[in-house]
Amino acid sequence: MWIFNIKKNTLKMGWLVLLSVIFISGCGSDNNSAGSAADGILPSVSATNPDDGATGVAINRKIRATFTKAMDAATVTSATFTLVQGATPVSGTVSYEGTTAVFSPASPLVSNAAFTATLSTGIKDTSGNTLAANKSWNFTTGATAASGPEPLNLGTAGNYVILAKAGVSTTGTTAVVGDIGLSPAAASSLTGFSETLDATGTFSTAAQVTGKLFAADYSPPSPTQLTTAVLDMQTAYTDAAGRSLPDFTELGAGNIDGLTLVPGLYKWGTGVTVPIGVTLSGEANDVWIFQIAQGLDLGNGAIVTLSGGAQAKNVFWQVAGQATLGTTSDFKGILLSQTLIALNTGATMTGRALAQTAVTLDAAAVTAP
């Protein structure tokens, strides 16, 4: 009887061990599958720089492509992101920053020549999804190099004309051309727009906006896309604030009224004021980055003027304090503020208002560059 009990207990222990091994193995297999399984949402390219069909592209600029979601950096290589002039490959290095793939040519591109950039389906997102098809776009260079620093990479934040974390509010007859994004705040912090939720639940519309409004509590994929955009906005701000070796420091002791500014990197340890106006003079591919350690104040009726072909999309204002655009003022550029962006009554803006707190609008007009 004693021998029988030993055998029976041994048999029971054996079964328990076997079942435990099967259970643990099964759980491990499920966990591994969950960690590597595709989420079913295919990535795509939301923007390229240069744009498809662009002409007169500066010969000394990098080539960028921004994705709709985070990608696996290990799959973004010189084998999956290529540039050719006709049939001739262009030598360069490939990197991945935020949600953007960057091709850096080894030397300036040939002037007045046609190029094709291609992203292959070998590129995957962090869930293992590949691009649905190869993505190619074409552009033609100009004859000259651009002046000023390398432009900031806005990533998916560049999909919005207004992007904020805490709220976007409007009063009066505001007019916005472009999309508005808000995260992590919910749609209740989109005030004054009287928005109508789309049937999909992913966005809303409003009479004051020629575009769509997105909030963190809308249906997927909006919450994830907004989270990525806000992170890209913060990355761009950090990049702007961290650029070194400025071309101009403490210009005008912070008062740049009446000045004509050439392309370059400008730095102030104070705030910056423009009581009446300032002119940015340069060519279409030239870049300005303004590093402002405190606030930016554009006076009532003040104007930021672009001359010589300069474009608002190439002007970046990094502001650590509040940015205030005075009554009926006319602003140009991409405004990256660590706090509030306030557009007072009748202010107009050609650019983007990207705030790490809120954006307030009073009968203002904002148009994407």
Summary of the structure (lengths in Angstrom):
residues: 369
radius of gyration: 25.9
end to end distance: 90.5
largest distance: 106.3
contacts: 1255
relative contact order: 0.12
helix: 20%
strand: 38%
